Amino acid sequence: MDIGDLHFTYGNVALFAVGAFLLAGVYSFVKQGLKIAALIVLVLAGLAIAGGVSWL
């Protein structure tokens, strides 16, 4: 697969942005000591990023 096969749309770019936002939330929760909340948000971030990748 070469880079020409990648078709970025508003949908998958938005999913990547949501994933990045959620990863920032994970960092914030870990800093506050909320490990369970960080794990839940990390799973949601993973799902958002995986959705963006699979949409490519």
Number of C-alpha atoms within 10 A of each C-alpha: 5 5 6 6 8 11 9 12 11 8 13 20 16 14 20 20 16 17 24 16 12 21 19 15 17 22 16 13 17 14 11 10 11 13 14 11 14 22 14 12 20 19 16 16 24 17 14 21 22 15 16 21 15 9 15 13
